[in-house]
Amino acid sequence: MSLTIRRARPDEAGLVLSFVRELAEYEKLLHEVEATEAMLASALFGPHPRLFCEIAEWDGEPAGFAVWFINFSTFSGRSGIYLEDLFVRPAQRGKGIGKALLEHLAKECVANGWSRLQWSVLDWNTPSIEFYKSLGAQLMDEWTVCRIGGAALTALAQGAR
């Protein structure tokens, strides 16, 4: 049994989208997926990529992925990684694939002198929360994620609020 982690290739936007959809289904958020294969291809492989994706393969078959982008901490004065999505297919769980993906991203941070690896987890996802804690992750309970989207975003952009 072998595990390989590699950067997604330009012909794999469809694979990335399938992982996104599988993750969204697991999180009961499939109805929120608006992304298309073309949108992901542009973000991942366009002239100025803003998004990166690592594919985990188990015995040569896609088993999971990590989608991330570079963020910046004004407090540390350095960049870091924001992990947008981490997903391992249910049949492949328990093999260390999720941990290997996180280790891979941690190495990316260390190699580049970046200050942190950060992500969010749904509060009901106890198995993931316990897994992240076992790796030394600090839950930032004092922070609340804020988001403006859809009509509220348009209204704010137009000065209507």
Order of alpha helices (4+ residues) and beta strands (2+ residues): beta-alpha-alpha-beta-beta-beta-alpha-beta-alpha-alpha
